[in-house]
Amino acid sequence: MEKAVQYETVIGLEVHARLNTKSKLFSGDAVAFGAEPNTNISPIVLAHPGTLPKMNKKAIEYAVKMGLACHCDIAKENWFARKNYFYPDLPKGYQVSQHTTPICIGGYVSIRTQDGKREIKLNRIHLEEDAGRSIHDADEENTCIDYNRAGAPLIEIVTEPDLHSGDEAYAYLTEIRKLVRYLEICDGNMEEGSLRCDANISVRKKGDPQLGTKVEVKNLNSIRNVKRAIEAEATRLIEILESGGHVQQQTRSYDAGSNTTFAIRDKEDADDYRYFPEPDLTPFHLSEAFIENIKNQIPTLPQEKAQHFIHSYQLSEADAQWLAAEKDIAEYFEQIANHTKNYKAAANWIQGPIQTWMNENEKEINAFPISPAALASLIQLIDDGQISYSAASGKLFDTLIKTPDTAPGIIAKNLDLIQQSNADELTPVVDKVLEKFADKVVAYQKGKKGLLALFTGEVMKLTKGKADPKIVTKILNEKLKK
């Protein structure tokens, strides 16, 4: 749309991350995805009279850990409040949250897009309990309620209105998912609801300091859909303004099939949730020693890890960012690097054959059977000219996966994959090929240098693929000199 260039999109994201604790935020019920409905519940979750909540210390630790990773200030004096908004899938009828008194204040998350690097400002990170699930399509006449998720611990990561495109939102969410996985506080699985995102979107004329009327798009369930929903909604808002209309403050949802948003409810003014301190939970104080202890547990994070790969292993920015995106993959690469200096080959193997194996088997790197040391030995066989890459990534790789305890060199010998690299043995084969294609030799010497590939291919055929291409090329160049 030509008019769109006159507008700026302004986006704020609210990301809910379900924490990897064993129990819920205020009760001992298990937190596990996929359990039978209403099995991970207790009198506390069901709000039976006389029951009292109890704080989950591990959830507090995880919130602080995320805050430190995002450069937030950590509030030492903390308490929870009741959010008085009716949730049909929270039996208490209210949610316990830190919305008004967040444990983590300010901060930022660094992102990279094709336009460069930016720091996305955060407003806060706070703790709160999750609601259950209302299921509308399981029964024709009734809504079914599953309370398994009710009371599960969440952190809500809230940005300032500091993003300006679907691409930036995509990069931001990708970085958030990397962080929670590196910190091991959330599995980051959007399809299972472990990471959920709401987007507040508005548009304004470029240069206008006043924010436009915002629309909230709720419960986006994939990073790609967040990007698409933002772009679709921004287009809709611009069309309204260009036609002389008025943007109405609304809560909307997104239909990925039609790539459109649709209204759920109008929202003329901010809801009055009537927050007040939760009387059943005492305020809690975080000591400097407690915060420092958590800070010492934080591993090297993705961006720092990527820079380490660039400077220590001379990898490209693209390779380093790819390898650093997943903590387990980064660790596997570093373990290979302990056994070989061919770091680029190690990166290529992970991004190529190993990633293909992971995709085909729907498994993570931790399930990959070949040890880093064995893969380094495989790389060394290629570097030494004992086997070709095609042989290594084909028969040898497949066999090594099935028998990972067997040394790659032994498998190469058993499969008769060791290359012929003895020039004395290869020279007669080269002579035979050049004699067979005498006319092509003349053409080559007259300038058709592309025929070298023909001669090399014929030598490889005669040696059943076992000739070392480098040695063959060297012999051919010497023989073909005028």
C-alpha positions in Angstrom: 0.0 0.0 0.0 1.5 3.3 -1.1 0.0 5.3 1.7 1.5 2.9 4.3 4.9 4.5 3.9 3.5 7.6 5.5 2.7 5.7 8.7 4.7 4.2 11.5 3.6 1.1 13.3 4.1 1.1 17.1 4.0 -2.3 18.9 4.2 -3.4 22.5 4.4 -7.1 23.3 3.3 -9.0 26.4 4.9 -12.4 26.6 3.8 -15.0 29.1 6.3 -17.7 29.8 5.3 -20.7 31.9 8.1 -21.6 34.3 9.7 -25.0 34.4 8.9 -25.6 38.1 7.8 -29.0 39.3 4.8 -27.5 41.2 2.4 -24.6 40.8 2.9 -21.0 42.0 1.0 -21.3 45.2 0.3 -25.1 45.7 2.1 -28.4 45.4 0.1 -29.6 42.3 2.2 -30.9 39.5 2.8 -28.8 36.4 2.9 -31.1 33.3 1.6 -30.5 29.8 -0.7 -33.2 28.4 -2.1 -34.7 31.6 -5.7 -35.9 31.7 -8.0 -32.9 32.3 -8.5 -31.9 35.9 -5.9 -34.3 37.4 -3.2 -31.8 38.4 -5.5 -30.0 40.9 -6.0 -29.7 44.6 -8.3 -27.9 47.1 -6.0 -24.8 46.9 -6.4 -24.5 43.1 -10.2 -25.2 43.4 -10.4 -22.4 46.1 -12.0 -24.6 48.8 -12.8 -22.6 51.9 -10.1 -22.6 54.5 -7.2 -23.3 52.0 -4.2 -21.0 51.9 -1.6 -20.5 49.2 2.1 -21.0 49.8 4.8 -19.3 47.7 7.0 -21.2 45.3 10.6 -20.1 45.9 11.9 -21.7 42.7 9.5 -19.5 40.6 10.9 -16.4 42.3 14.4 -17.5 41.5 13.5 -18.1 37.8 11.9 -14.6 37.6 15.0 -13.0 39.0 17.2 -15.0 36.6 15.2 -13.8 33.6 15.3 -10.2 35.0 19.1 -10.3 35.4 19.5 -11.7 31.8 17.4 -8.8 30.5 19.3 -6.1 32.4 16.4 -5.3 34.7 16.5 -3.7 38.2 15.4 -6.3 40.7 12.9 -5.1 43.3 14.0 -6.3 46.8 10.6 -5.6 48.4 7.9 -7.7 46.8 4.3 -8.6 47.3 1.4 -10.1 45.3 -2.0 -8.6 44.6 -5.4 -9.8 43.6 -6.6 -8.9 40.1 -10.4 -8.7 40.4 -11.4 -9.7 36.9 -13.7 -12.7 36.5 -11.9 -15.7 35.0 -14.3 -18.6 34.4 -11.4 -21.0 34.5 -9.9 -19.7 37.8 -12.2 -21.0 40.6 -11.2 -18.2 43.0 -12.8 -15.7 40.6 -9.6 -13.5 40.6 -6.0 -13.9 39.6 -3.0 -13.4 41.9 -0.4 -11.3 40.1 2.4 -8.8 40.6 1.2 -6.6 37.8 1.3 -3.4 39.8 4.5 -4.2 41.8 6.8 -6.1 39.4 9.8 -8.1 40.6 11.9 -6.9 37.6 11.8 -3.3 36.5 13.0 -1.8 33.2 15.7 -3.5 31.2 16.1 -4.4 27.6 16.5 -7.2 25.1 19.0 -6.9 22.2 17.7 -8.0 18.8 19.2 -8.1 15.3 17.2 -7.6 12.1 18.3 -6.8 8.5 18.3 -3.1 9.6 20.9 -3.8 12.3 21.0 -4.2 16.1 18.5 -2.6 18.5 17.8 -2.8 22.2 14.1 -3.2 22.8 13.1 -1.5 26.1 11.2 -3.5 28.7 8.7 -2.0 31.1 8.7 -4.9 33.5 8.8 -8.6 34.2 6.3 -9.8 36.8 5.1 -13.1 38.4 1.5 -14.3 38.2 -0.5 -17.5 38.1 -2.0 -18.9 35.0 -5.7 -19.5 34.4 -7.2 -22.8 33.4 -8.6 -23.6 29.9 -12.1 -23.2 28.6 -12.8 -25.7 25.9 -15.7 -24.7 23.7 -15.8 -27.4 21.0 -15.8 -30.6 23.1 -19.5 -30.4 23.9 -22.3 -29.1 21.8 -24.2 -27.4 24.6 -21.6 -26.7 27.3 -18.2 -25.2 27.8 -15.8 -27.6 29.4 -13.2 -26.4 31.9 -9.8 -28.0 32.5 -8.1 -26.6 35.7 -4.8 -28.4 35.2 -3.1 -25.2 34.0 -4.8 -23.0 36.7 -2.2 -21.8 39.2 0.8 -22.7 37.0 3.6 -20.1 37.5 4.1 -17.5 34.8 6.4 -14.6 34.2 4.9 -11.8 32.0 7.6 -9.9 30.0 6.2 -6.6 29.0 7.9 -4.3 26.5 7.5 -0.6 26.1 5.8 0.4 22.9 9.2 0.2 21.3 8.9 -2.2 18.3 8.0 -0.9 14.8 7.5 -3.9 12.5 6.6 -7.6 12.3 10.2 -8.3 11.6 11.3 -6.7 14.9 8.6 -8.6 16.8 9.8 -11.8 15.2 13.4 -11.1 16.2 12.4 -10.1 19.7 10.3 -13.3 20.4 13.1 -15.4 18.9 15.5 -13.8 21.4 13.1 -14.3 24.3 12.7 -18.0 23.4 16.5 -18.4 23.2 16.9 -16.7 26.6 14.3 -18.8 28.5 15.8 -22.0 27.1 19.4 -21.0 27.9 18.3 -20.1 31.4 16.3 -23.4 31.6 13.4 -21.6 33.1 10.9 -22.4 30.3 10.8 -24.8 27.4 9.7 -22.0 25.0 7.2 -24.2 23.2 4.5 -21.9 21.8 2.5 -24.7 20.3 2.0 -26.2 23.8 1.3 -22.8 25.3 4.5 -22.5 27.3 5.2 -19.2 25.6 2.2 -17.0 24.7 2.1 -13.6 23.2 -0.3 -10.6 23.1 0.5 -7.7 20.8 -0.6 -4.1 21.3 -0.6 -2.4 17.9 -1.2 1.2 16.8 -0.3 3.3 13.8 0.5 7.0 13.5 1.8 9.4 10.8 5.6 9.4 10.7 6.9 12.2 12.9 3.7 12.4 15.1 4.8 12.1 18.8 1.3 11.1 19.8 0.5 7.4 19.9 -2.4 6.1 18.0 -5.4 4.2 19.4 -4.1 0.7 20.2 -5.6 -2.6 19.4 -4.7 -5.7 21.3 -4.3 -9.0 19.4 -4.5 -11.9 21.9 -3.1 -15.4 22.3 -0.8 -15.6 19.3 0.6 -19.2 19.2 3.7 -19.0 17.0 6.5 -16.5 16.3 5.5 -16.5 12.6 1.9 -15.8 13.4 2.9 -12.9 15.7 4.7 -11.3 12.7 1.8 -12.0 10.3 -0.8 -10.7 12.7 1.0 -7.5 13.3 1.4 -6.8 9.6 -2.2 -7.7 8.9 -3.5 -5.5 11.7 -1.3 -2.6 10.9 -2.6 -2.7 7.3 -6.2 -2.8 8.6 -5.6 0.2 10.9 -4.0 2.3 8.1 -6.9 1.5 5.8 -9.4 2.7 8.5 -7.5 6.0 8.9 -7.1 6.5 5.2 -10.8 6.1 4.6 -11.5 8.7 7.2 -12.6 6.2 9.9 -11.9 6.1 13.6 -9.9 3.3 15.2 -11.8 1.7 18.0 -9.9 0.3 21.0 -10.5 -3.4 20.8 -9.3 -6.8 21.8 -9.0 -9.0 18.7 -7.8 -12.4 17.8 -6.0 -13.7 14.7 -7.1 -16.2 12.0 -4.0 -17.6 10.5 -5.9 -19.3 7.7 -7.3 -16.0 6.3 -4.5 -13.9 7.7 -7.0 -11.5 9.2 -7.8 -10.3 12.8 -11.4 -10.3 14.2 -12.9 -8.5 17.1 -13.5 -10.3 20.4 -14.6 -7.3 22.5 -14.5 -3.5 22.5 -12.4 -1.8 25.1 -13.2 1.8 25.3 -11.3 2.4 28.5 -8.7 0.5 30.5 -10.3 -2.1 32.8 -10.4 -1.3 36.5 -9.1 -4.5 38.0 -9.2 -3.1 41.6 -5.8 -4.5 42.6 -5.2 -4.8 46.3 -2.5 -6.7 48.2 -3.1 -10.4 48.5 -4.0 -10.9 52.2 -3.1 -14.6 52.3 0.5 -14.1 51.1 3.1 -12.2 53.1 5.4 -9.7 51.4 8.8 -11.1 50.7 12.3 -9.5 50.7 15.1 -10.5 48.3 18.5 -10.1 49.9 21.6 -8.9 47.9 23.1 -12.3 48.6 20.1 -14.1 47.2 20.2 -12.0 44.0 24.0 -12.4 43.7 23.7 -16.2 44.0 21.3 -16.3 41.1 23.5 -14.0 39.0 26.3 -16.5 39.5 24.1 -19.3 38.0 23.5 -17.5 34.7 25.3 -19.2 31.8 26.9 -17.5 28.9 23.8 -16.2 26.9 23.2 -16.5 23.2 24.5 -13.2 21.9 27.6 -13.5 24.0 28.1 -17.1 22.9 27.8 -16.1 19.3 30.5 -13.4 19.7 32.7 -16.0 21.4 32.2 -18.3 18.4 33.2 -15.5 16.0 36.3 -14.5 17.9 37.5 -17.9 19.2 36.6 -20.1 16.2 36.7 -17.6 13.3 33.1 -18.4 12.3 30.9 -16.1 10.3 28.2 -14.1 11.9 25.5 -16.3 10.3 27.2 -19.6 11.5 27.8 -18.2 15.0 24.2 -17.0 15.4 22.8 -20.3 14.2 24.9 -22.4 16.5 24.3 -20.2 19.5 20.5 -20.2 19.1 20.1 -23.4 21.0 22.1 -24.1 24.1 22.5 -27.8 23.6 23.6 -27.3 20.0 26.2 -24.7 21.1 27.6 -27.1 23.7 27.8 -29.9 21.1 29.7 -27.7 18.8 32.1 -26.6 21.5 32.8 -30.3 22.4 33.7 -31.0 18.8 36.0 -28.0 18.8 37.9 -29.6 21.7 38.9 -32.4 19.3 39.5 -30.6 16.0 40.7 -27.2 14.7 38.5 -27.4 11.6 35.8 -25.3 13.2 34.0 -24.4 9.9 33.7 -28.1 9.1 32.2 -28.8 12.5 29.7 -26.0 12.0 28.8 -27.4 8.5 28.3 -30.9 9.8 25.9 -29.7 12.5 23.9 -27.4 10.1 23.9 -30.1 7.4 23.8 -33.9 8.1 23.1 -33.6 11.8 20.3 -31.1 11.5 18.8 -33.3 8.7 18.9 -36.3 11.1 17.2 -34.3 13.8 14.4 -33.1 11.5 13.8 -36.5 10.0 13.7 -38.2 13.4 12.0 -35.3 15.2 14.6 -35.4 17.9 16.9 -32.9 19.7 20.7 -32.9 19.6 20.8 -34.6 22.9 19.4 -37.7 21.3 22.0 -37.7 18.5 24.0 -40.9 18.9 27.4 -39.8 17.5 29.7 -38.4 20.1 31.5 -35.0 19.4 34.9 -36.9 19.5 33.7 -39.4 16.9 32.5 -36.6 14.7 35.8 -34.8 15.0 37.5 -38.1 13.9 35.3 -38.2 10.9 36.3 -34.6 10.0 39.9 -35.6 10.4 39.5 -38.5 8.0 38.3 -36.0 5.3 41.0 -33.4 6.1 43.7 -36.1 5.8 42.3 -37.1 2.4 41.5 -40.6 3.5 37.8 -40.4 2.6 35.7 -38.0 0.5 33.0 -35.8 2.1 30.4 -37.5 0.0 31.4 -40.9 1.3 31.7 -39.6 4.9 28.2 -37.9 4.8 26.7 -40.9 3.1 27.5 -44.5 3.9 29.9 -43.8 6.7 27.6 -41.4 8.5 24.6 -43.7 8.3 26.7 -46.7 9.6 28.2 -44.6 12.4 24.7 -43.6 13.6 23.8 -47.3 13.9 27.1 -48.3 15.5 28.3 -45.2 17.3 30.8 -47.0 19.4 32.9 -48.1 16.3 35.7 -45.8 15.3 35.0 -43.9 12.0 38.3 -45.1 10.6 37.4 -48.7 11.1 34.0 -48.2 9.5 35.7 -46.5 6.5 38.0 -49.6 6.1 35.2 -52.1 6.5 33.1 -50.3 3.9 36.1 -49.9 1.5 35.8 -46.1 1.5 39.5 -45.3 2.0 40.6 -43.1 -0.9 43.5 -43.9 -3.2 46.0 -41.1 -2.6 49.1 -42.8 -3.9 50.2 -40.9 -7.0 52.1 -43.9 -8.4 49.0 -46.0 -8.3 46.7 -43.3 -9.8 49.0 -42.2 -12.6 48.3 -45.3 -14.8 44.6 -44.7 -14.4 44.9 -41.1 -15.5 47.0 -42.1 -18.5 44.3 -44.6 -19.5 41.6 -41.9 -19.3 43.6 -39.4 -21.3 44.4 -42.0 -24.0 40.7 -42.8 -24.2 39.8 -39.2 -24.7 42.7 -38.1 -26.9 40.4 -35.7 -28.9 39.2 -34.0 -25.7 42.8 -33.6 -24.5 43.5 -31.6 -27.7 40.4 -29.5 -27.1 41.4 -28.9 -23.5 44.8 -27.7 -24.6 43.2 -25.3 -27.0 41.3 -23.6 -24.2 38.3 -25.7 -23.2 39.4 -25.9 -19.5 35.9 -27.2 -18.4 36.9 -30.6 -19.8 39.0 -31.2 -16.6 35.9 -32.2 -14.8 35.2 -34.9 -17.5 38.7 -36.4 -17.0 38.4 -36.3 -13.2 35.0 -37.9 -13.3 36.3 -40.7 -15.5 39.2 -41.4 -13.1 36.7 -41.5 -10.3 34.5 -44.0 -12.2 37.5 -46.3 -12.8 38.5 -46.2 -9.2 34.9 -46.7 -8.0 35.0 -43.3 -6.4 38.0 -44.0 -4.2 40.6 -41.8 -5.9 41.5 -38.6 -4.0 40.2 -35.8 -6.2 43.0 -33.5 -5.1 45.7 -36.0 -6.2 43.9 -36.7 -9.4 43.6 -33.0 -10.3 47.3 -32.5 -9.6 48.3 -35.4 -11.9 46.0 -34.2 -14.6 47.3 -30.7 -14.5 50.8 -32.0 -14.9 49.9 -34.4 -17.7 47.8 -31.8 -19.7 50.5 -29.1 -19.8 51.5 -28.3 -23.4 
